[in-house]
Amino acid sequence: MGDYIVRVLAQEAGVRGLACVTTGVAREATRRHNASPAATAALSHGLTAAALMGALLKTNQRVAIKVESVGPLRKLVVESDSAGNLRGYVSNPNVALAPPIGPGEIPIVIGDQGLLTVVKDLRLKDLYEGVVPLQSGKLDVDLTYYLMHSEQVPSLVEIGAPIDVNGMLRVAGGLLLQTLPGSDVNPLAELAERLDDLPQIGELFSNGETPESVLAAIFGAVDYAIVERRELQFQCACSWERTRQGLKLLGPAEIRTMLVEDEAVVDCHFCHERYVFNREALETILEELEHAQNDAAESL
């Protein structure tokens, strides 16, 4: 089963539902960061949260989720766009915690004191930013709190990324239920009760359930329609050219310092792709910067 997300709408009940599998994305991200089992669990939770939040966006919009805490992970940053492209990283990929690792161990890794920040690029003049204090260190619980208190949308989030006794990620996936604007909260409460009667989401996916079957089990007799199925993939926005433009922003003096070392090496935080700029590339950048400075001076 590849990674994908399903979005459903129960119009009469006034509820939307999303369920996703993110196992492949999580494994690719944690492989790139050489993450420990504990860091793998946390990053997998984060990427799943980003997938769920990203599915609520309109075309060409982006969302970033950042957790900063006193736990050993220190910081978790994940991003998603409206097309289902995901990426993320953690400050400490070497967190040590003996497997197996389930939902109860996530607060040990993340910590329960800190901030959860959600930043959305909605293609408006300014970015939207919401910040709430961590409530538990369980990312799904904290994201539920954020949605209800910062965005004021009654919601329920559940995420699972169980790590087995061998330290391997079994599966990653999650679920998001929300009331529609102006709708009564009672139908959401009833769905939450039905969800409580089911095994944890990680166990459901580990046992072969799919996003469609999980949503069907939760909604039961409630009438709903599948409005979208979308593939999810790990994809970083970095590139050699974008990195080159970033170096130019440092200015001529910094480029001259790099020339002393004969090269500059830039590692992407999100995907660990390494971009090497040799002496010739740096000299070209310096020439472009000096030419631009000369042109600006002549125009005065």
C-alpha contacts under 8 A as a table, 3 or more apart, distances in Angstrom:
res1	aa1	res2	aa2	distance
2	G	21	V	7.62
2	G	24	G	7.08
2	G	231	E	7.84
3	D	20	C	7.28
3	D	21	V	5.08
3	D	22	T	5.03
3	D	23	T	6.54
3	D	24	G	6.20
3	D	25	V	7.18
3	D	231	E	6.00
3	D	232	L	5.25
3	D	233	Q	6.96
4	Y	20	C	5.64
4	Y	21	V	5.68
4	Y	22	T	6.94
4	Y	229	R	6.93
4	Y	230	R	5.44
4	Y	231	E	4.14
4	Y	232	L	4.88
5	I	18	L	6.89
5	I	19	A	5.68
5	I	20	C	4.07
5	I	21	V	6.55
5	I	51	A	7.79
5	I	52	L	7.85
5	I	55	A	7.82
5	I	211	P	7.07
5	I	229	R	5.73
5	I	230	R	5.35
5	I	231	E	6.43
5	I	232	L	6.98
6	V	18	L	5.55
6	V	19	A	5.47
6	V	20	C	6.26
6	V	211	P	6.37
6	V	212	E	6.90
6	V	226	I	7.21
6	V	227	V	7.86
6	V	228	E	5.78
6	V	229	R	4.60
6	V	230	R	6.62
7	R	16	R	7.37
7	R	17	G	5.79
7	R	18	L	4.50
7	R	19	A	6.83
7	R	55	A	7.81
7	R	226	I	6.03
7	R	227	V	5.79
7	R	228	E	5.19
7	R	229	R	6.53
8	V	16	R	5.78
8	V	17	G	5.14
8	V	18	L	6.30
8	V	224	Y	6.47
8	V	225	A	5.46
8	V	226	I	4.31
8	V	227	V	5.37
8	V	228	E	7.05
9	L	14	G	7.93
9	L	15	V	6.27
9	L	16	R	4.57
9	L	17	G	6.37
9	L	224	Y	5.35
9	L	225	A	5.41
9	L	226	I	6.53
9	L	227	V	6.75
10	A	13	A	5.44
10	A	14	G	5.89
10	A	15	V	5.23
10	A	16	R	6.02
10	A	222	V	7.22
10	A	223	D	5.91
10	A	224	Y	4.06
10	A	225	A	6.49
11	Q	14	G	5.01
11	Q	15	V	6.59
11	Q	16	R	7.93
11	Q	224	Y	6.89
12	E	223	D	7.62
13	A	183	S	7.88
13	A	187	P	6.06
13	A	222	V	7.36
13	A	223	D	7.89
14	G	179	T	5.70
14	G	180	L	5.09
14	G	181	P	7.93
14	G	183	S	5.29
14	G	184	D	7.10
14	G	187	P	7.49
15	V	177	L	6.95
15	V	178	Q	5.57
15	V	179	T	4.43
15	V	180	L	5.40
15	V	183	S	7.85
15	V	187	P	7.36
15	V	188	L	6.67
16	R	177	L	5.84
16	R	178	Q	5.35
16	R	179	T	6.33
16	R	180	L	6.65
17	G	175	L	7.42
17	G	176	L	5.73
17	G	177	L	4.53
17	G	178	Q	6.51
17	G	215	L	7.35
18	L	52	L	6.86
18	L	175	L	5.57
18	L	176	L	5.06
18	L	177	L	6.47
18	L	215	L	7.74
19	A	52	L	7.51
19	A	173	G	7.46
19	A	174	G	5.64
19	A	175	L	4.34
19	A	176	L	6.44
19	A	211	P	4.96
19	A	212	E	7.51
19	A	214	V	7.55
19	A	215	L	6.92
20	C	48	T	7.60
20	C	51	A	7.64
20	C	52	L	7.34
20	C	173	G	5.30
20	C	174	G	5.45
20	C	175	L	6.57
20	C	211	P	5.58
21	V	48	T	7.78
21	V	171	V	7.76
21	V	172	A	5.92
21	V	173	G	4.16
21	V	174	G	6.72
21	V	205	F	7.86
21	V	210	T	7.81
21	V	211	P	6.96
22	T	25	V	5.38
22	T	26	A	6.08
22	T	44	S	7.78
22	T	47	L	7.52
22	T	48	T	6.10
22	T	51	A	7.99
22	T	171	V	7.59
22	T	172	A	5.16
22	T	173	G	5.23
22	T	232	L	7.14
23	T	26	A	5.18
23	T	27	R	6.12
23	T	44	S	7.83
23	T	169	L	7.90
23	T	170	R	7.88
23	T	171	V	5.07
23	T	172	A	4.53
23	T	173	G	6.84
24	G	27	R	5.14
24	G	28	E	6.14
24	G	233	Q	7.71
25	V	28	E	5.22
25	V	29	A	6.15
25	V	47	L	7.76
25	V	86	L	7.43
25	V	232	L	7.43
25	V	233	Q	5.68
25	V	234	F	5.06
26	A	29	A	5.19
26	A	30	T	6.05
26	A	40	T	7.62
26	A	43	L	7.18
26	A	44	S	5.02
26	A	47	L	6.76
26	A	172	A	7.10
27	R	30	T	5.26
27	R	31	R	5.92
27	R	44	S	7.98
27	R	169	L	7.44
28	E	31	R	5.11
28	E	32	R	6.30
28	E	234	F	7.01
29	A	32	R	5.27
29	A	33	H	6.47
29	A	87	R	7.04
29	A	88	G	7.04
29	A	89	Y	7.73
29	A	234	F	7.07
29	A	271	C	6.99
30	T	33	H	5.06
30	T	34	N	5.79
30	T	35	A	5.12
30	T	39	A	7.98
30	T	40	T	5.71
30	T	43	L	7.31
30	T	44	S	7.98
31	R	34	N	4.93
31	R	35	A	6.61
32	R	35	A	7.86
32	R	271	C	6.18
32	R	272	H	6.26
33	H	89	Y	7.45
33	H	93	P	6.67
33	H	271	C	7.41
33	H	272	H	6.85
34	N	93	P	7.01
35	A	38	A	7.78
35	A	39	A	5.51
35	A	40	T	5.53
35	A	93	P	4.65
35	A	94	N	6.01
36	S	39	A	5.17
36	S	40	T	5.89
36	S	93	P	6.06
36	S	94	N	5.17
36	S	95	V	6.20
36	S	96	A	6.91
37	P	40	T	4.91
37	P	41	A	6.24
37	P	95	V	7.96
37	P	96	A	7.79
37	P	97	L	7.40
37	P	98	A	7.94
37	P	99	P	7.00
37	P	101	I	7.77
37	P	163	I	6.79
37	P	167	G	5.18
37	P	168	M	6.80
37	P	169	L	7.61
38	A	41	A	5.21
38	A	42	A	6.51
38	A	94	N	7.92
38	A	95	V	5.89
38	A	96	A	6.41
38	A	97	L	5.73
38	A	98	A	7.79
38	A	99	P	7.67
38	A	101	I	6.99
38	A	106	I	7.92
38	A	109	V	6.60
39	A	42	A	5.12
39	A	43	L	5.99
39	A	73	L	7.05
39	A	90	V	7.48
39	A	92	N	7.47
39	A	93	P	5.30
39	A	94	N	6.62
39	A	95	V	5.78
39	A	109	V	7.36
40	T	43	L	5.23
40	T	44	S	5.88
40	T	93	P	7.80
40	T	169	L	7.41
41	A	44	S	5.20
41	A	45	H	6.28
41	A	101	I	7.26
41	A	106	I	7.31
41	A	161	A	5.82
41	A	162	P	6.91
41	A	163	I	6.67
41	A	169	L	7.36
42	A	45	H	5.15
42	A	46	G	6.30
42	A	106	I	6.49
42	A	109	V	7.08
42	A	110	I	7.07
43	L	46	G	4.93
43	L	47	L	6.13
43	L	76	L	7.06
43	L	88	G	7.25
43	L	89	Y	6.92
43	L	90	V	6.87
44	S	47	L	5.21
44	S	48	T	6.18
44	S	161	A	6.20
44	S	172	A	6.38
45	H	48	T	5.23
45	H	49	A	6.21
45	H	139	L	6.83
45	H	140	D	7.92
45	H	159	I	6.31
45	H	160	G	6.77
45	H	161	A	6.31
45	H	172	A	7.40
45	H	173	G	7.94
46	G	49	A	5.05
46	G	50	A	6.24
46	G	65	I	7.74
46	G	76	L	7.33
46	G	77	V	7.55
46	G	78	V	6.10
46	G	88	G	7.76
46	G	139	L	7.20
47	L	50	A	5.01
47	L	51	A	6.20
47	L	78	V	5.90
47	L	79	E	7.45
47	L	86	L	6.77
47	L	87	R	7.03
47	L	88	G	6.69
48	T	51	A	5.01
48	T	52	L	6.33
48	T	159	I	7.03
48	T	172	A	7.19
48	T	173	G	5.95
48	T	174	G	6.19
49	A	52	L	5.23
49	A	53	M	6.24
49	A	139	L	7.78
49	A	140	D	7.33
49	A	143	L	7.90
49	A	159	I	7.42
49	A	174	G	7.44
50	A	53	M	5.12
50	A	54	G	5.77
50	A	63	V	7.26
50	A	64	A	7.07
50	A	65	I	6.75
50	A	78	V	6.26
50	A	79	E	5.84
50	A	80	S	5.45
50	A	86	L	7.26
51	A	54	G	5.05
51	A	55	A	6.26
51	A	80	S	6.11
51	A	84	G	6.64
51	A	86	L	6.97
51	A	232	L	7.60
52	L	55	A	5.38
52	L	56	L	7.14
52	L	174	G	7.54
52	L	175	L	7.35
52	L	176	L	6.68
53	M	56	L	5.50
53	M	57	L	7.27
53	M	63	V	7.15
53	M	80	S	7.73
54	G	57	L	5.41
54	G	62	R	6.82
54	G	63	V	6.18
54	G	80	S	5.30
54	G	81	D	5.49
54	G	82	S	5.47
54	G	84	G	6.83
55	A	82	S	6.11
55	A	84	G	7.22
56	L	82	S	7.71
57	L	61	Q	5.92
57	L	62	R	7.15
57	L	81	D	7.51
57	L	82	S	5.41
57	L	122	L	7.98
58	K	61	Q	5.77
58	K	82	S	6.08
58	K	122	L	7.90
59	T	82	S	5.53
59	T	83	A	7.44
60	N	81	D	6.92
60	N	82	S	5.89
60	N	83	A	7.63
60	N	122	L	7.96
60	N	123	R	7.69
61	Q	81	D	5.85
61	Q	82	S	5.64
61	Q	120	K	7.46
61	Q	121	D	5.58
61	Q	122	L	5.07
61	Q	123	R	6.42
62	R	79	E	7.36
62	R	80	S	5.85
62	R	81	D	4.20
62	R	82	S	6.28
62	R	120	K	5.77
62	R	121	D	5.06
62	R	122	L	6.82
63	V	79	E	5.74
63	V	80	S	5.50
63	V	81	D	6.24
63	V	118	V	7.10
63	V	119	V	5.69
63	V	120	K	4.39
63	V	121	D	6.21
64	A	77	V	7.11
64	A	78	V	5.69
64	A	79	E	4.30
64	A	80	S	6.54
64	A	118	V	5.77
64	A	119	V	5.15
64	A	120	K	6.42
65	I	76	L	7.95
65	I	77	V	5.78
65	I	78	V	5.36
65	I	79	E	6.35
65	I	116	L	7.29
65	I	117	T	5.79
65	I	118	V	4.66
65	I	119	V	6.51
66	K	75	K	7.20
66	K	76	L	5.61
66	K	77	V	4.52
66	K	78	V	6.61
66	K	116	L	5.85
66	K	117	T	5.07
66	K	118	V	6.45
67	V	75	K	5.52
67	V	76	L	5.06
67	V	77	V	6.56
67	V	114	G	7.32
67	V	115	L	5.83
67	V	116	L	4.70
67	V	117	T	6.40
68	E	74	R	5.81
68	E	75	K	4.57
68	E	76	L	6.69
68	E	114	G	5.50
68	E	115	L	5.43
68	E	116	L	6.75
69	S	73	L	7.75
69	S	74	R	5.32
69	S	75	K	6.46
69	S	110	I	6.67
69	S	111	G	5.90
69	S	112	D	7.10
69	S	113	Q	5.56
69	S	114	G	3.99
69	S	115	L	6.39
70	V	74	R	5.96
70	V	110	I	7.65
70	V	111	G	5.73
70	V	112	D	7.54
70	V	113	Q	5.97
70	V	114	G	6.36
71	G	74	R	5.50
71	G	107	P	7.98
71	G	108	I	6.85
71	G	109	V	5.91
71	G	110	I	4.91
71	G	111	G	3.91
71	G	112	D	7.32
71	G	113	Q	7.71
72	P	92	N	7.19
72	P	95	V	6.31
72	P	108	I	7.91
72	P	109	V	5.83
72	P	110	I	6.57
72	P	111	G	7.24
73	L	76	L	7.25
73	L	90	V	6.71
73	L	91	S	6.28
73	L	92	N	5.12
73	L	93	P	7.24
73	L	95	V	6.35
73	L	109	V	5.80
73	L	110	I	5.46
73	L	111	G	7.85
74	R	90	V	7.63
74	R	91	S	5.99
74	R	92	N	6.67
74	R	110	I	7.00
75	K	90	V	5.56
75	K	91	S	5.14
75	K	92	N	7.51
76	L	88	G	7.55
76	L	89	Y	6.05
76	L	90	V	4.48
76	L	91	S	6.59
77	V	88	G	5.42
77	V	89	Y	5.52
77	V	90	V	6.34
78	V	86	L	7.39
78	V	87	R	5.76
78	V	88	G	3.97
78	V	89	Y	6.51
79	E	86	L	5.70
79	E	87	R	5.45
79	E	88	G	6.08
80	S	84	G	6.31
80	S	85	N	5.51
80	S	86	L	4.62
80	S	87	R	6.78
81	D	84	G	5.67
81	D	85	N	5.65
81	D	86	L	7.08
82	S	85	N	7.55
83	A	230	R	7.83
83	A	232	L	7.89
84	G	230	R	7.02
84	G	231	E	6.44
84	G	232	L	4.70
84	G	233	Q	6.38
85	N	232	L	6.11
85	N	233	Q	5.25
85	N	234	F	5.75
85	N	235	Q	5.36
85	N	236	C	7.72
86	L	232	L	7.30
86	L	233	Q	6.06
86	L	234	F	4.81
86	L	235	Q	5.70
86	L	236	C	7.27
87	R	234	F	5.73
87	R	235	Q	6.07
87	R	236	C	5.90
87	R	270	F	6.10
87	R	271	C	7.26
88	G	270	F	5.17
88	G	271	C	7.57
89	Y	269	H	6.55
89	Y	270	F	5.24
89	Y	271	C	7.76
90	V	93	P	5.91
92	N	95	V	6.21
95	V	109	V	7.21
97	L	109	V	7.95
98	A	101	I	7.49
98	A	167	G	7.94
99	P	163	I	6.53
99	P	164	D	6.34
99	P	165	V	5.08
99	P	166	N	6.85
99	P	167	G	5.53
100	P	162	P	7.58
100	P	163	I	5.34
100	P	164	D	4.70
100	P	165	V	4.42
100	P	166	N	7.33
100	P	167	G	6.57
101	I	104	G	7.65
101	I	105	E	5.82
101	I	106	I	7.59
101	I	162	P	5.93
101	I	163	I	4.90
101	I	164	D	6.76
101	I	165	V	7.95
102	G	105	E	5.64
102	G	106	I	6.93
102	G	160	G	7.82
102	G	161	A	7.15
102	G	162	P	5.00
102	G	163	I	6.51
103	P	106	I	5.47
103	P	138	K	7.27
103	P	160	G	6.98
103	P	161	A	7.86
103	P	162	P	7.43
104	G	107	P	6.87
105	E	108	I	5.31
105	E	109	V	6.78
106	I	109	V	5.19
106	I	110	I	6.13
106	I	111	G	7.95
106	I	137	G	6.72
106	I	138	K	5.94
107	P	110	I	5.04
107	P	111	G	4.91
107	P	112	D	6.03
107	P	136	S	6.59
107	P	137	G	4.19
107	P	138	K	5.49
108	I	111	G	5.49
108	I	112	D	7.97
108	I	137	G	7.64
110	I	137	G	5.64
110	I	138	K	7.77
111	G	114	G	7.55
111	G	136	S	7.71
111	G	137	G	5.16
112	D	134	L	5.87
112	D	135	Q	6.27
112	D	136	S	4.86
112	D	137	G	4.21
112	D	138	K	7.90
113	Q	133	P	7.31
113	Q	134	L	5.74
113	Q	135	Q	7.44
113	Q	136	S	7.83
113	Q	137	G	7.41
114	G	133	P	5.83
114	G	134	L	5.39
115	L	131	V	6.73
115	L	132	V	5.82
115	L	133	P	4.48
115	L	134	L	5.29
116	L	131	V	5.70
116	L	132	V	5.41
116	L	133	P	6.03
116	L	134	L	6.00
116	L	142	D	7.57
116	L	143	L	7.97
116	L	146	Y	7.83
117	T	129	E	7.04
117	T	130	G	5.72
117	T	131	V	4.45
117	T	132	V	6.63
118	V	129	E	5.68
118	V	130	G	5.25
118	V	131	V	6.49
119	V	127	L	6.74
119	V	128	Y	5.59
119	V	129	E	4.45
119	V	130	G	6.56
120	K	127	L	5.85
120	K	128	Y	5.04
120	K	129	E	6.44
121	D	124	L	7.21
121	D	126	D	7.84
121	D	127	L	5.20
121	D	128	Y	6.60
122	L	127	L	6.90
122	L	128	Y	7.44
123	R	126	D	7.99
123	R	127	L	7.93
124	L	127	L	6.91
130	G	146	Y	7.95
130	G	150	S	6.13
130	G	151	E	7.84
131	V	146	Y	7.66
131	V	150	S	7.30
132	V	146	Y	6.16
132	V	150	S	7.21
134	L	137	G	6.20
134	L	142	D	5.96
135	Q	138	K	7.97
135	Q	141	V	7.54
135	Q	142	D	5.75
135	Q	145	Y	7.70
136	S	139	L	7.85
136	S	141	V	6.93
136	S	142	D	6.52
137	G	141	V	7.83
137	G	142	D	6.89
138	K	141	V	5.40
138	K	142	D	6.12
139	L	142	D	5.03
139	L	143	L	5.89
139	L	159	I	7.83
140	D	143	L	5.08
140	D	144	T	6.12
140	D	157	V	5.16
140	D	158	E	5.23
140	D	159	I	5.73
141	V	144	T	5.11
141	V	145	Y	6.32
141	V	157	V	6.71
141	V	158	E	7.39
142	D	145	Y	4.99
142	D	146	Y	6.18
143	L	146	Y	4.88
143	L	147	L	6.16
143	L	157	V	6.88
144	T	147	L	5.27
144	T	148	M	6.24
144	T	155	S	5.87
144	T	156	L	5.46
144	T	157	V	5.52
145	Y	148	M	5.26
145	Y	149	H	5.95
145	Y	150	S	7.95
146	Y	149	H	5.32
146	Y	150	S	5.25
146	Y	151	E	6.93
147	L	150	S	5.68
147	L	151	E	4.97
147	L	152	Q	5.97
147	L	153	V	5.61
147	L	154	P	6.94
147	L	155	S	6.41
148	M	151	E	5.95
148	M	152	Q	4.38
148	M	153	V	4.81
148	M	154	P	5.02
148	M	155	S	6.26
149	H	152	Q	4.96
149	H	153	V	7.56
153	V	178	Q	6.90
153	V	179	T	6.81
153	V	181	P	7.85
154	P	178	Q	5.88
154	P	179	T	5.86
154	P	185	V	7.06
155	S	176	L	7.11
155	S	177	L	5.50
155	S	178	Q	4.32
155	S	179	T	6.63
155	S	188	L	7.79
156	L	175	L	7.96
156	L	176	L	5.69
156	L	177	L	5.11
156	L	178	Q	6.52
156	L	192	A	7.43
157	V	174	G	7.43
157	V	175	L	5.67
157	V	176	L	4.58
157	V	177	L	6.57
158	E	174	G	5.57
158	E	175	L	5.23
158	E	176	L	6.66
158	E	201	I	6.84
159	I	172	A	7.71
159	I	173	G	5.95
159	I	174	G	4.13
159	I	175	L	6.38
159	I	201	I	6.44
159	I	202	G	7.11
160	G	171	V	7.70
160	G	172	A	5.68
160	G	173	G	5.61
160	G	174	G	6.06
160	G	200	Q	7.29
160	G	201	I	5.53
160	G	202	G	4.14
160	G	203	E	7.77
161	A	169	L	6.75
161	A	170	R	7.07
161	A	171	V	5.62
161	A	172	A	4.26
161	A	173	G	6.61
161	A	202	G	5.78
162	P	169	L	6.08
162	P	170	R	5.86
162	P	171	V	6.50
162	P	172	A	7.23
162	P	202	G	6.21
162	P	203	E	7.97
163	I	166	N	7.79
163	I	167	G	5.61
163	I	168	M	5.32
163	I	169	L	4.55
163	I	170	R	5.89
164	D	167	G	5.35
164	D	168	M	5.48
164	D	169	L	6.53
164	D	170	R	6.52
165	V	168	M	7.46
169	L	172	A	7.54
170	R	206	S	6.71
171	V	202	G	6.68
171	V	205	F	6.77
171	V	206	S	6.05
172	A	202	G	6.58
172	A	205	F	7.81
173	G	201	I	7.22
173	G	202	G	6.64
173	G	205	F	7.31
174	G	201	I	6.51
174	G	202	G	7.75
175	L	201	I	7.68
177	L	188	L	7.30
178	Q	188	L	7.01
179	T	183	S	6.14
179	T	184	D	7.35
179	T	185	V	6.45
179	T	188	L	6.46
180	L	183	S	5.47
184	D	187	P	6.97
185	V	188	L	5.42
185	V	189	A	6.43
186	N	189	A	5.00
186	N	190	E	6.30
187	P	190	E	5.06
187	P	191	L	6.32
188	L	191	L	5.08
188	L	192	A	6.14
189	A	192	A	4.97
189	A	193	E	6.36
190	E	193	E	5.14
190	E	194	R	6.44
191	L	194	R	5.04
191	L	195	L	6.16
191	L	218	I	6.07
191	L	219	F	6.45
192	A	195	L	4.97
192	A	196	D	6.24
193	E	196	D	5.06
193	E	197	D	6.68
194	R	197	D	5.28
194	R	198	L	6.93
194	R	218	I	5.83
195	L	198	L	5.29
195	L	218	I	5.81
196	D	199	P	7.63
199	P	203	E	6.19
199	P	204	L	6.22
200	Q	203	E	5.33
200	Q	204	L	6.34
201	I	204	L	5.02
201	I	205	F	6.36
202	G	205	F	5.38
202	G	206	S	6.04
203	E	206	S	4.88
203	E	207	N	6.06
204	L	207	N	5.24
204	L	208	G	6.70
204	L	209	E	5.45
204	L	214	V	7.58
205	F	208	G	5.22
205	F	209	E	4.77
205	F	210	T	6.29
206	S	209	E	7.23
209	E	213	S	5.97
209	E	214	V	6.46
210	T	213	S	5.15
210	T	214	V	6.08
211	P	214	V	5.20
211	P	215	L	6.18
212	E	215	L	5.30
212	E	216	A	6.14
213	S	216	A	4.93
213	S	217	A	6.14
214	V	217	A	5.15
214	V	218	I	6.34
215	L	218	I	5.13
215	L	219	F	6.02
216	A	219	F	5.33
216	A	220	G	5.73
217	A	220	G	5.36
219	F	222	V	5.22
219	F	223	D	7.59
219	F	224	Y	7.79
226	I	229	R	7.80
236	C	270	F	6.88
236	C	271	C	6.35
238	C	242	R	6.34
238	C	243	T	7.03
238	C	268	C	7.12
239	S	242	R	5.22
239	S	243	T	6.11
240	W	243	T	5.13
240	W	244	R	6.07
240	W	275	Y	6.24
241	E	244	R	4.89
241	E	245	Q	6.25
242	R	245	Q	5.09
242	R	246	G	6.27
243	T	246	G	4.92
243	T	247	L	6.34
243	T	266	V	7.65
243	T	275	Y	7.55
244	R	247	L	5.12
244	R	248	K	6.45
245	Q	248	K	5.09
245	Q	249	L	6.62
246	G	249	L	5.27
246	G	250	L	7.11
247	L	250	L	5.40
247	L	251	G	7.59
247	L	255	I	7.67
248	K	251	G	5.71
248	K	252	P	7.74
248	K	255	I	7.93
248	K	285	I	6.61
248	K	286	L	7.99
248	K	289	L	7.16
250	L	253	A	7.88
250	L	254	E	5.96
250	L	255	I	7.24
251	G	254	E	5.79
251	G	255	I	6.54
251	G	289	L	7.17
252	P	255	I	5.09
252	P	256	R	6.17
252	P	286	L	5.85
252	P	289	L	6.32
252	P	290	E	7.11
253	A	256	R	5.20
253	A	257	T	6.47
254	E	257	T	5.06
254	E	258	M	6.43
255	I	258	M	5.01
255	I	259	L	6.29
255	I	282	L	6.73
255	I	285	I	7.83
255	I	286	L	6.43
256	R	259	L	4.99
256	R	260	V	6.76
256	R	286	L	7.50
257	T	260	V	5.43
257	T	261	E	7.36
258	M	261	E	5.37
258	M	262	D	6.51
258	M	263	E	6.19
258	M	264	A	6.06
258	M	282	L	7.74
259	L	262	D	4.66
259	L	263	E	6.22
259	L	264	A	7.99
259	L	279	R	6.24
259	L	282	L	6.73
259	L	283	E	7.59
261	E	264	A	7.54
262	D	278	N	6.28
262	D	279	R	4.89
263	E	276	V	7.03
263	E	277	F	5.45
263	E	278	N	4.39
263	E	279	R	5.34
263	E	282	L	7.20
264	A	276	V	5.88
264	A	277	F	5.09
264	A	278	N	6.62
264	A	282	L	7.86
265	V	274	R	6.87
265	V	275	Y	5.77
265	V	276	V	4.59
265	V	277	F	6.33
266	V	274	R	5.76
266	V	275	Y	5.17
266	V	276	V	6.49
267	D	272	H	5.52
267	D	273	E	5.74
267	D	274	R	4.55
267	D	275	Y	6.37
268	C	271	C	5.71
268	C	272	H	4.79
268	C	273	E	5.46
268	C	274	R	6.58
269	H	272	H	5.77
277	F	280	E	7.84
277	F	281	A	5.54
277	F	282	L	6.30
278	N	281	A	5.35
278	N	282	L	6.29
279	R	282	L	5.11
279	R	283	E	6.05
280	E	283	E	5.12
280	E	284	T	6.26
281	A	284	T	5.17
281	A	285	I	6.37
282	L	285	I	5.06
282	L	286	L	6.17
283	E	286	L	5.01
283	E	287	E	6.12
284	T	287	E	5.10
284	T	288	E	6.27
285	I	288	E	5.15
285	I	289	L	6.28
286	L	289	L	5.10
286	L	290	E	6.12
287	E	290	E	5.17
287	E	291	H	5.96
288	E	291	H	5.10
288	E	292	A	6.14
289	L	292	A	5.10
289	L	293	Q	6.23
290	E	293	Q	5.00
290	E	294	N	6.18
291	H	294	N	5.12
291	H	295	D	6.21
292	A	295	D	5.12
292	A	296	A	6.17
293	Q	296	A	5.09
293	Q	297	A	6.19
294	N	297	A	5.08
294	N	298	E	6.19
295	D	298	E	5.18
295	D	299	S	6.27
296	A	299	S	5.25
296	A	300	L	6.78
297	A	300	L	5.51
